[in-house]
C-alpha cells in the first residue's frame, strides 16, 4: 500500500508520502488523520505549482508496506468491512480538508 498525499502541511507528510501507520477516511472521503504541522520540514515546504516548469518536486521513494491500516467509512468500491483494500491511495490538498481521491462510488 502506498499513500500519496498533497496535504504538505500535515505532520505525517514526508515529500508527498504519508508516514502514518494507520489512517481513517470518513464517510465524506476526508482524511480524518490529518494533523496540521506546527513547523514544516524541508520536504513539506515544496510547492510544485510554483516550480513546475523549473524543477520537479522532491518525492519520497515508493513506500510499500502491508502493515498500513486504512479504516474507511466511505461508500467506496475499495471499502470492505470498513477497511480499504486499494493498492494505494492519494489524498488531495483541498482548501479546508484532505480528501481521498482514490474514491470510486460502490
N, C-alpha and C positions, 0 to 999 in steps of 0.2 A: 504494500500500500504506500503510495506516495502522496503527500499532502502539499499542494502548492497553494500559496496564499499571497495575495497582493495587498493585504492589510499590513503595510510595513510598520505601522506604529503599534503593533501588538507585541507584547513582551515575549511571546513564543516564536516570533518570526525571525528567521535567520536567512537572509538573502533569498527571499520569496519561498522558503520552505518552513512548514510548521514543525516545531520541535516538541510539541506537547505529546505525551504518550496516549492520552485519552481526550477526545473532544466530544462535544454534544451539539447536535444540529437540531434546532427547534422545528416545530410544525410549520413555521413560515420560512423554513430553509436558512434561518440566520445561525451563524456560529455563536452559540451561547458561551463558548470557552474563550472568546475574545477578551483580552485584558490589556488596556492601554498601558504602554510603557512610559515610565516617568522620564527616562533618558534613553535616547536612541543610540544603538550600537552602530558601528561603521556600516555594516551590511543593511541596516534599516534606513539609512539616510539617502538611499538611492531614489531617484525619480526618473524612471525610464522615459516618461513623456518629455522631459527637458533635454535628455541626451540621446534620444533615439536615433538621430542622424549623425552623431559624433562618436559614440561608443556604446557597445551593448552593455546592459546592466550585468552585474556580477551575480550569478545564480549559485546557490548551494548545490553540490552534486546530488544526483538522484539518491534518495534515501528509501531503500526498500526494507520494509520491516513487517513481519507478520504479527508483531506484538502491539501494533497500534489499534486501539479500540475506538470505534466511532459509534456513539449512541445516536440514533436518529428517530425523530418523531414525525418527519415529513411523509406525505403520501407519495413516495418515490419508488420507482422501479427497483432500485438497489436496496431498499429497506426490507429486511427480512427479520421479523420478530424484534424490531427496534434496534437492529444492528445494520450498519452499512456494509454491503458486500461488493462495492465497486472496486476496481483495481487501483484506483486513486481518485482523489477529489481535488477540485480547485475552488478556492474561496476568493471572491472579488472584493475590491475595496469600494464600497458604496459610501455615500456621504455620511450617513448616520449608523451604518451597520456593516457587517461582514456576511455576505450571502454565499451559500454553496451554489456554484454554477454548474455542478455536475448533475443537479436535479433533473430527473425525467419523470413526468407525471405517470403514475401507475394506472 
